[in-house]
Structure formats: C-alpha cells, structure tokens
Amino acid sequence: MSSRKVFVIGLGLIGGSIALAIKKEHSNAIVYGFDIKEDQLKMAMSLGVIDKAVETIEDGVVNADLVILATPVTKTEEFIEDLLKYDLKPSAIITDVGSTKRKIVAKAKILEQKKVTFIGGHPMAGSHKTGVEAARAHLFENAFYILTPTVETNMNKIIQLQNWLKGTRAKFIEMSPNQHDELAGVISHFPHIIAASLVHQVAKMEKEEPLLSELAAGGFRDITRIASASPMMWRDILIHNKETLIRLFTQWQLEMDYVKQLIEKAEENRIYDYFETAKTFRDDLPLKQKGAIPSFYDLYVDVPDHPGVISDVTGILAKEEISITNIRILETREDIMGVLRLSFRSDQDRDRALACLKDHLYEGYIVS
C-alpha cells in the first residue's frame, strides 16, 4: 500500500490531536508538520505527534494529499493566500479547524485556481491545557465535528475528508458557514463576552471594595472560568464573527431590559417563572457532551485540616493512574473541613476518582 502525505500547519493542542488521530487510524499516512514556534515543532517530533518536520510551508504542501490549517482564524486566512504561491496536488483536500467559518470559506474560494478542494472544519472540543504536549488522539471522541462544504463541493471529497478524520471518533455534522457562525456565536462566542464582562465589572468595583475579589474567589470564579481563554484568539474570533455578535448584543440588551423591568416592579411571580424556565431548559440540556465550550469534569472532595492530606488524595489517584488536570483548594480553615476541587479530562476519570476516594473514606460529590 503506497503511503499518503498529510501536512499539518500549526502544532498546538488541536493540530497535534488531529495528527495523532490520523496516525492512529491510517498506518500508511506520513504526517508532516510546520509551526512558526520552533520549540513546538521540536516537541511534536520528540513526542511522535508528527513523522517529519519541515522548515517551510512549501516543503510541506508538495504532493500533500491532505493539508490541515490548525491555526488562529486570522492566520488561517494568511496561510490560504500563501498556498496560492505553491504547487498543490490537484486532488488535495485543504481543511481548517477555526471557530468561525464565513470569512475563511469565502477566502478559500481563491484556491479554486489550484483545482484543490477546501472544506471548512471546526472540531467542537478542546481542553483547558494548551500546546502540543497536551495533544491526545481521543480529544475529539464523541465531540461534534462541524464541516462546512459549499453547494459546489464534490460529495466524494466530503466523504474522503471524513475518512481521513475518522480516527478522531467525532460526530460529523454538515452545515453552511453562515449557519455555523450563527450557532457558534450563540453558544460559544457570546458567552465568552459575557464572562469577560462580568470579570471587568468586578475588577472596576474592586477599586472601591477591596474585599470583592476575595468574595469572588468562589462561585463567581467558577462561572467565569472561560474568561481565562487566550485574549489573542478571542480578539480574532469576535472580529471574524462581528455581524452575528452585533445582532446578539441587541437581543441580549432587550433580555436584560426585560429582567430589569421585572426587578424594578418587584414582579415576584414573573421573576420566579423566569428562573424556573431557565432552570428547566438548562437541566434538560444533554449531560456533559463535548461542545463548543470545553466541559469541566470536576469532583469536590471534603478533606480534614491535616498536614499531608492533599498529597494523600493525589497519591491515591496516582496509584490508580487517574490523571488530574487541575486542583484547587476552595476552603480550608483551622479545625474545619476543607474542600478540594479536582478537575479531570473526562467524566469516566472523574467517576473512577470518586469511587476510588470513597474506598479510602473520603467524601466526594459532583455538582451538575
């Protein structure tokens, strides 16, 4: 069986994970990689994420059957223009992983000059870790992987791309670039704006109320976790999807005006109904499916105020080879129980950890 060439541009978490999934599924594929950060390129080679590193885009695209642009959305546009300079295999498929699709797919029409096929892509899963060292072949398992072909796209090419990516074990969904950006704006892009805005509000008020940041260290910190995402990435995403977001701002302002009016008039029954309706809708959402915003698989563990208790908990899990992605002490005061919040990569790891710690007489609980 002859080998086929895959070229991944951008060797971060997403690009690295797709490369691993392809290598796992397609033994005859040789995966080439390029990254503007030399340390990431070297790390990708040392970890076996790619088979060969190239110093230039041209070296990578020559005779490539599949080219994956795993870069920030504005960089993806630049790389699409760069591809025009090089000899591309006429049967090649070009795809990307960007969180916005409308502008990228429109830009990619220039590649028709090269007789290649561009199909926009967006794997809707991620991790709270970054970099190629966090890449995992199973990162996208059971996640939605959006493909945004145009009406002119050859169906055989769409099938070929899904076959290339079947090692991700993702659920493929096709939609138009416009539909993608509308939906992603509602469930991902706009929530990130709200989270960042809440943080800004607290930061401004803290100047007059220094105690505010201490009080915000609990639940407020949890509900604004997504505000810790990459500022550069979110700057580019918001600019790319500005038309959708401007419409959402108008809808959001109307929603807030409505709630404000309920509070001003002390409409007890309608305020209750507002929260009851929201609770019902939220509780009916699918449990912990991988989506546009990474899920948090958290376990809360009551621990006594005793030296060495944290190392005991982590040691128990280490013996069972259960990996913790994050650990935080939520509360610990002299002579009372403290609470550890342990974060995991999956609900399976979290459930195993809960059972394991219960066997060692630790009380743990999951907050849905």
C-alpha positions as CSV (number, residue, x, y, z in Angstrom):
1,M,0.0,0.0,0.0
2,S,1.5,3.3,-1.1
3,S,2.0,6.0,1.6
4,R,0.0,9.2,1.6
5,K,1.1,12.6,2.8
6,V,-0.6,14.7,5.4
7,F,0.6,18.2,6.2
8,V,-0.4,19.9,9.5
9,I,0.2,23.6,9.8
10,G,0.1,24.6,13.4
11,L,1.1,22.1,16.1
12,G,-0.8,23.1,19.1
13,L,-3.4,21.2,21.0
14,I,-5.9,20.9,18.1
15,G,-3.4,20.3,15.3
16,G,-1.4,17.8,17.4
17,S,-4.5,15.9,18.4
18,I,-5.8,15.6,14.8
19,A,-2.3,14.4,13.7
20,L,-2.3,11.7,16.4
21,A,-5.8,10.6,15.4
22,I,-4.8,10.3,11.7
23,K,-1.6,8.4,12.6
24,K,-3.5,6.0,14.8
25,E,-6.1,5.3,12.1
26,H,-4.0,5.4,8.9
27,S,-0.9,3.4,9.1
28,N,0.1,4.3,5.6
29,A,0.0,8.1,6.3
30,I,3.1,10.1,6.8
31,V,2.4,13.2,8.8
32,Y,4.5,16.3,8.1
33,G,4.3,19.3,10.4
34,F,5.1,23.0,10.5
35,D,4.8,25.6,13.2
36,I,6.2,29.1,13.5
37,K,7.3,28.2,17.0
38,E,10.4,26.1,16.7
39,D,10.1,24.7,20.2
40,Q,6.6,23.4,19.4
41,L,7.9,21.8,16.2
42,K,10.7,20.0,18.1
43,M,8.3,18.9,20.8
44,A,5.9,17.5,18.2
45,M,8.7,15.4,16.7
46,S,10.0,14.2,20.1
47,L,6.5,13.1,21.2
48,G,5.8,11.3,17.9
49,V,2.9,13.6,17.0
50,I,4.4,14.1,13.5
51,D,6.7,11.9,11.4
52,K,8.6,14.7,9.8
53,A,9.2,18.4,10.5
54,V,9.5,20.9,7.6
55,E,11.1,24.4,7.7
56,T,8.8,26.0,5.1
57,I,5.2,25.7,4.0
58,E,6.3,24.9,0.5
59,D,8.2,21.8,1.7
60,G,5.1,20.6,3.4
61,V,2.5,21.1,0.7
62,V,4.4,19.5,-2.1
63,N,2.5,16.3,-3.0
64,A,0.3,16.5,0.1
65,D,-3.0,14.7,-0.1
66,L,-4.4,16.5,2.9
67,V,-3.5,19.9,4.3
68,I,-4.8,20.9,7.8
69,L,-4.7,24.5,8.8
70,A,-4.7,24.3,12.6
71,T,-4.0,28.0,13.3
72,P,-5.9,31.0,14.7
73,V,-8.5,32.3,12.3
74,T,-6.7,35.4,11.0
75,K,-3.5,33.3,10.5
76,T,-5.6,30.8,8.6
77,E,-6.7,33.5,6.1
78,E,-3.0,34.4,5.6
79,F,-2.0,30.8,5.0
80,I,-4.7,30.3,2.5
81,E,-3.3,33.2,0.5
82,D,0.2,31.7,0.9
83,L,-0.9,28.4,-0.6
84,L,-1.6,30.1,-3.9
85,K,2.2,30.5,-4.3
86,Y,2.9,26.8,-4.3
87,D,2.4,23.7,-6.4
88,L,-0.5,21.8,-4.9
89,K,-1.6,18.3,-5.7
90,P,-4.8,18.8,-7.8
91,S,-6.6,16.0,-5.8
92,A,-5.6,17.5,-2.5
93,I,-8.1,18.4,0.3
94,I,-7.5,21.5,2.4
95,T,-9.3,22.0,5.7
96,D,-9.1,24.2,8.8
97,V,-10.2,24.0,12.4
98,G,-11.3,27.6,13.0
99,S,-14.1,28.7,15.3
100,T,-15.5,30.9,12.6
101,K,-16.3,29.8,9.1
102,R,-17.9,32.5,7.0
103,K,-14.8,34.6,6.2
104,I,-12.5,31.6,6.0
105,V,-14.6,29.7,3.5
106,A,-15.1,32.9,1.4
107,K,-11.3,33.5,1.4
108,A,-10.7,29.9,0.4
109,K,-12.5,30.3,-2.9
110,I,-9.2,31.6,-4.3
111,L,-7.9,28.1,-4.0
112,E,-10.2,27.0,-6.8
113,Q,-7.4,28.3,-9.1
114,K,-5.3,25.4,-7.9
115,K,-8.0,22.8,-8.6
116,V,-7.9,21.7,-5.0
117,T,-10.9,21.2,-2.6
118,F,-11.3,23.3,0.5
119,I,-13.8,22.2,3.2
120,G,-14.1,24.2,6.3
121,G,-14.0,22.4,9.6
122,H,-14.5,23.0,13.3
123,P,-13.9,20.3,15.9
124,M,-16.0,21.5,18.8
125,A,-13.9,20.2,21.7
126,G,-10.9,21.3,23.4
127,S,-9.0,21.2,26.7
128,H,-8.1,23.7,29.4
129,K,-4.5,22.8,28.6
130,T,-2.6,24.2,25.5
131,G,0.3,23.2,23.4
132,V,1.3,20.1,21.5
133,E,2.3,18.3,24.7
134,A,-1.4,18.2,25.7
135,A,-2.4,16.7,22.4
136,R,-4.4,13.4,22.6
137,A,-5.7,11.2,19.8
138,H,-9.0,10.8,21.7
139,L,-9.5,14.6,22.3
140,F,-12.5,14.7,19.9
141,E,-14.1,11.4,20.7
142,N,-17.9,11.8,20.7
143,A,-17.5,15.5,20.1
144,F,-19.3,17.3,17.3
145,Y,-17.0,18.0,14.3
146,I,-18.6,20.6,12.0
147,L,-17.9,20.5,8.3
148,T,-18.9,23.5,6.2
149,P,-18.8,22.5,2.5
150,T,-20.3,24.8,-0.1
151,V,-23.0,23.8,-2.6
152,E,-20.3,23.3,-5.2
153,T,-18.2,20.9,-3.1
154,N,-17.9,17.4,-4.5
155,M,-19.6,14.9,-2.2
156,N,-16.8,12.4,-2.7
157,K,-14.4,14.9,-1.2
158,I,-16.5,15.3,1.8
159,I,-16.5,11.6,2.3
160,Q,-12.8,11.4,1.8
161,L,-12.2,14.1,4.5
162,Q,-14.4,12.2,7.0
163,N,-12.5,9.1,6.2
164,W,-9.2,10.9,6.9
165,L,-10.6,12.2,10.2
166,K,-12.5,9.0,11.3
167,G,-9.7,8.3,13.9
168,T,-11.0,11.3,15.9
169,R,-14.1,9.2,16.7
170,A,-16.1,12.5,16.4
171,K,-19.7,13.0,15.3
172,F,-19.6,14.8,11.9
173,I,-22.3,17.4,11.1
174,E,-22.6,19.4,7.9
175,M,-23.9,22.9,7.8
176,S,-23.4,26.1,5.9
177,P,-20.7,28.6,7.0
178,N,-23.4,31.1,7.9
179,Q,-25.3,28.7,10.0
180,H,-22.2,27.6,11.8
181,D,-21.3,31.2,12.7
182,E,-24.8,31.9,13.9
183,L,-24.9,28.9,16.2
184,A,-21.3,29.2,17.4
185,G,-22.0,32.9,18.2
186,V,-24.9,32.0,20.5
187,I,-23.4,29.0,22.4
188,S,-19.7,29.9,22.4
189,H,-18.6,33.4,21.3
190,F,-21.2,35.5,23.1
191,P,-20.9,33.6,26.4
192,H,-17.2,34.4,26.4
193,I,-18.0,38.1,26.0
194,I,-20.4,37.9,29.0
195,A,-17.9,36.1,31.1
196,A,-15.2,38.7,30.3
197,S,-17.7,41.5,31.0
198,L,-18.6,40.1,34.4
199,V,-14.9,40.0,35.3
200,H,-14.4,43.6,34.2
201,Q,-17.3,44.7,36.3
202,V,-15.8,43.1,39.4
203,A,-12.4,44.5,38.6
204,K,-13.8,48.0,38.4
205,M,-15.8,47.7,41.6
206,E,-12.8,46.3,43.5
207,K,-11.1,49.7,43.5
208,E,-13.8,50.8,45.9
209,E,-14.4,47.4,47.6
210,P,-11.1,45.6,48.0
211,L,-12.8,42.7,49.7
212,L,-14.7,41.9,46.5
213,S,-12.0,39.8,44.9
214,E,-11.8,37.6,48.0
215,L,-15.6,37.0,47.9
216,A,-15.4,36.4,44.1
217,A,-12.9,33.5,44.6
218,G,-15.8,31.0,45.0
219,G,-18.8,30.6,42.7
220,F,-18.0,33.7,40.7
221,R,-14.6,32.4,39.7
222,D,-16.2,29.2,38.6
223,I,-18.9,30.8,36.3
224,T,-16.3,33.0,34.7
225,R,-13.7,30.3,34.0
226,I,-14.0,30.7,30.3
227,A,-12.8,34.3,30.6
228,S,-9.3,32.9,31.1
229,A,-9.1,31.8,27.4
230,S,-6.5,33.3,25.0
231,P,-7.1,37.0,24.5
232,M,-5.5,36.9,21.1
233,M,-7.6,34.0,19.9
234,W,-10.9,35.6,21.1
235,R,-10.0,39.0,19.6
236,D,-9.7,37.4,16.2
237,I,-12.9,35.3,16.6
238,L,-15.0,38.2,17.6
239,I,-13.8,40.3,14.7
240,H,-14.5,37.4,12.3
241,N,-18.0,36.9,13.6
242,K,-18.9,40.5,14.3
243,E,-22.2,40.6,12.3
244,T,-23.6,37.7,14.3
245,L,-22.4,39.2,17.6
246,I,-23.8,42.6,17.0
247,R,-27.3,41.1,16.5
248,L,-26.8,39.1,19.7
249,F,-25.9,42.2,21.6
250,T,-29.3,43.7,20.6
251,Q,-31.2,40.6,21.7
252,W,-29.2,40.5,24.9
253,Q,-29.9,44.1,25.8
254,L,-33.6,43.5,25.2
255,E,-33.4,40.5,27.5
256,M,-31.6,42.5,30.2
257,D,-34.1,45.3,29.9
258,Y,-36.9,42.8,30.5
259,V,-35.3,41.4,33.6
260,K,-34.5,44.9,34.9
261,Q,-38.2,45.8,34.5
262,L,-39.3,42.8,36.4
263,I,-37.0,43.7,39.3
264,E,-38.0,47.4,39.3
265,K,-41.6,46.4,39.5
266,A,-40.9,43.6,42.0
267,E,-42.9,41.2,39.9
268,E,-42.4,38.2,42.2
269,N,-44.3,35.6,40.2
270,R,-42.7,36.6,36.9
271,I,-39.2,36.6,38.4
272,Y,-39.8,33.2,39.8
273,D,-41.1,32.0,36.4
274,Y,-38.0,33.5,34.7
275,F,-35.6,31.4,36.8
276,E,-37.9,28.4,36.7
277,T,-38.0,28.4,32.9
278,A,-34.2,28.8,32.7
279,K,-33.6,26.0,35.2
280,T,-35.9,23.6,33.3
281,F,-34.2,24.4,29.9
282,R,-30.7,24.1,31.4
283,D,-31.5,20.9,33.3
284,D,-32.8,19.3,30.1
285,L,-29.6,20.0,28.1
286,P,-27.6,16.9,27.2
287,L,-25.3,15.9,30.1
288,K,-21.6,16.6,29.6
289,Q,-21.5,16.2,25.8
290,K,-18.4,17.7,24.2
291,G,-19.4,21.0,22.7
292,A,-18.2,24.5,21.7
293,I,-17.1,25.3,25.3
294,P,-14.9,22.6,26.9
295,S,-16.8,20.8,29.7
296,F,-15.5,20.8,33.2
297,Y,-15.3,17.4,34.8
298,D,-15.0,18.5,38.5
299,L,-15.1,16.5,41.7
300,Y,-15.4,18.1,45.1
301,V,-13.8,16.3,48.0
302,D,-14.2,17.1,51.7
303,V,-10.8,16.9,53.4
304,P,-9.8,17.4,57.0
305,D,-7.4,20.2,58.1
306,H,-4.4,18.0,58.4
307,P,-0.9,18.1,57.1
308,G,-0.3,15.9,54.0
309,V,-4.0,15.4,53.1
310,I,-3.6,16.8,49.6
311,S,-0.6,14.6,48.8
312,D,-2.6,11.7,50.2
313,V,-5.5,12.4,47.8
314,T,-3.3,12.9,44.8
315,G,-1.2,9.8,45.7
316,I,-4.3,7.6,45.9
317,L,-5.3,8.7,42.4
318,A,-1.8,8.4,41.0
319,K,-1.7,4.7,42.1
320,E,-4.8,4.1,40.1
321,E,-3.3,6.1,37.1
322,I,-6.1,8.6,37.2
323,S,-4.8,11.9,35.8
324,I,-5.8,15.2,37.4
325,T,-5.8,18.3,35.1
326,N,-6.3,20.8,37.8
327,I,-6.5,21.0,41.6
328,R,-7.7,23.9,43.7
329,I,-8.3,24.4,47.5
330,L,-11.7,26.1,47.8
331,E,-11.8,26.4,51.5
332,T,-9.6,25.4,54.4
333,R,-9.6,26.9,57.8
334,E,-8.2,25.8,61.1
335,D,-10.3,23.0,62.8
336,I,-12.9,22.6,60.0
337,M,-13.1,20.6,56.8
338,G,-11.7,22.0,53.6
339,V,-12.8,21.3,50.1
340,L,-10.7,20.3,47.1
341,R,-11.9,20.7,43.6
342,L,-10.2,18.2,41.3
343,S,-10.6,18.5,37.6
344,F,-10.3,15.6,35.1
345,R,-10.2,15.1,31.4
346,S,-13.4,13.1,31.2
347,D,-16.4,12.1,33.2
348,Q,-15.1,8.5,33.2
349,D,-11.9,9.6,35.0
350,R,-13.9,11.7,37.4
351,D,-16.3,8.8,38.3
352,R,-13.3,6.5,38.8
353,A,-11.7,9.0,41.1
354,L,-14.9,9.4,43.1
355,A,-15.2,5.6,43.6
356,C,-11.5,5.3,44.4
357,L,-11.6,8.0,47.0
358,K,-14.7,6.7,48.6
359,D,-12.9,3.4,49.1
360,H,-10.4,5.4,51.1
361,L,-13.1,7.0,53.2
362,Y,-13.1,10.4,51.5
363,E,-16.4,12.1,50.9
364,G,-16.8,13.4,47.4
365,Y,-19.6,14.9,45.3
366,I,-20.4,16.1,41.8
367,V,-22.2,19.4,41.1
368,S,-24.2,19.2,37.9
